[in-house]
Amino acid sequence: MEDDVLKYKIYEKMALYNGNAGEHEIAIKYDRKALKIANEIRNNDYITCAFLGLATSYMWLGRLDSARLYIGKCMEHMEYLRPQGFAYAYDVIGEVYKNENKKYAETYLKKAIELYPLPWTYKKLAELYLEKGDEDKANEVWEKALAFDADKIVAGFEAKINIYEAMREQKRQYGRYAEADSIAGLIITLKDSMRAQQDGLAVRDMQMEYDEQMEDEAAEDVRTRLAWGLGAAVLLALAATAVYLRVHRRDRRLISIGAEKTMEYEQRITALADDKKESETKLRKAETKMRKAEREAQARITRQAEIISAGRTLAQTLDGGGSTVRWSKDDYRKAMEFYRTVDGGFVARLETDYDGLSPRNMLFATLRHLGKTDDDLMRALGVSASALRVMKMRMEKKRKDA
């Protein structure tokens, strides 16, 4: 029985990890294994969670009929779900029915948020309002998401980053590119701030650990000094007795050792105090460095947002029939930074799969990838048909696997 429970928990965790990584087909395989064991040991809690896991994975794959089937099985065991489980179940119901019965979907998405707020649930509810043409309500949903106690989802910065990323994706989906660019800047700022906070906390933890160690050593040194002090007093008494009784020189040697040990421990205590001062100085420097990093991050975000905005303007010029004939190298770079926000995966592949592409070549490849015709490319790049063919051949030669 214990082995079966352990197997169930392992399968459940593997399904969860693969689902979080976007590997929903693999997650389904582990959910099925978990369900098999849950049925064998007749554990209703486990059976319900396995049904919910299957419904969630099928939902993310867009296989809504299967998601509906398993959410129905899950609903039969709802009494065994915890509030977080209810929230996941209601979230799946909202996704399944958002194209069939928006009112029904809205009701369950709201219930999910009340029970356990999840960033993607806010996203679905906002999308629902946008599809109905109610942008004010959609923005109100995002405001509530950001105002909610983030600790109920994940800790602090990470929760806000998840919410802002969902907002940015939705803004781009509905053509709000300026707002999406602004949110992208906020995300980078939050990530830099999160790293700076983590670095600061690490320094503070090291400082606290060091202080505790110093206090322990100092306390031990005090006890040792007291012991040596008592020992020295005894030895002094023995020395007096020795003088009186004319004992051997061994007693005088012991007195000398006691004095040396006392001096040694005094020196150690002084050294510890100096070390603590040095540590405090390092901490102050680290805090100053952290504040400087935060300022620099904000400046970088401002610059990046300006570059993306300028690149978007250049891209719109091309879409409107303009060309790159008078563009500088800097203009090409700005345009590519904008296209990175449109399809970052493709731009990253250009950087890794080709040798030494210039910003102009990268723009040429990106415009082709976005579906521009040869006539569009000749007009945008200001080249002839033969020159365009040469550009294509050179691009192929620069491919690393060519």
C-alpha positions, 0 to 999 in steps of 0.5 A: 500500500505504501509503495502504491502511494509513493508511486502515485505521488511520483506520477502526479509530480511528473505530470505536474512538472511536464505540464508546467514545462508545456509537455502536456502529452507526456503529462497525460501519460503520467496522469493516466498512470496516477489514475490507474494506481488511485483506482487500485487503492480506491483513494477518492482524493487521488482519483479526483486529482488525477481526473483534474490533471487529465482535464487540465492537460487536455484543455491546454492541448485544445482538446476540449471534448476530452477536457469536458469528459474528465472535468465531468468525472472530476465534478462527480468527486468534487467533495474530495477537492481542496479550494485550490483544486476547485479553482483549477476545476472551475478554470478548466470549465471556463476554458471549455465553455468560453466559446459555447456559453460565455455567460456560463464561462464567466461565472466559473472563471469568477468562481475560480478567482474567488477560490484561488487566483491564478494568473491564467484565469485572470487572462481568460476572464479578460479575454472573455470581456475583450471578445464581448467588446468590453475593454473597460471590464478587461482592464478592471480584471487586470487591475484586480490581478495586480492588486491581489495579495500575490503571496496566495499565488507565488511569492512577490515579484514572480507573481507580478511577472506572471501577470504582466507577461499574460497582460503583454501577450493579450495586448499584443494579441489585440493590437495594443503594441505600444501598451505591450512595449511598455509592459515588456519594460516593466517585466524586465525591471521586475526581473532585475529587481527580483535578482537584486533582491535575491542578491541582497537577501543572500548577502544578509543571510551570509551576514546573519550567519557570520554574526551568529558564528562570531557571537558563538565564538566570542561567547566561547572565548569569554568562557575560555578567558574566565577559565584561564583567569581562574587557572591563572589565579590558581597558578599564582596562588601556587607560585606564592606557595612555591616561593614560600615552600621553595617548590620546583621551577615547573610551577613558575613555567605553568604561570607563564603558560597561563599568561601567554594563553590569556594574551592569545585569547585577547588577541583573538577577540580583537581580531574577531571584532575587526572581522565583524567591522569588515563584514559590515563594510562589505554589507554596506557596499553590497547594498550600495551596489544593489541600489546602483544595479536597480537604477541602471536596470531602470535606465536600461528599461527606459532605453530599451522601451525607446528603442522598441518604440522607434523600431515599431515606427520604422516597421510601420513605415515599411508596412505602409510602403516605405523603404530602408534606402535611407536607413542607418545601421542603427535604424536596422538594429532598432527595427530588429529589436521591435521584431524581437518582440513580435517573434523572439524565437525566430530572431534568436534562431537567426543569431544561432543558426547563421554566421555573422548576419548583419542587421540588414540581412536579419531584417531581410530574413525576418520580413521573408519569415513574416510572409512578405513577397519578393516584390515587397522585399525589393520595394522595402530594401530598395534592391532589384530582382537580381540583387534580391536573388544574391541576398538569398544565396548569401543567406543560405551560405551563411547558414551553419549547417549549409 
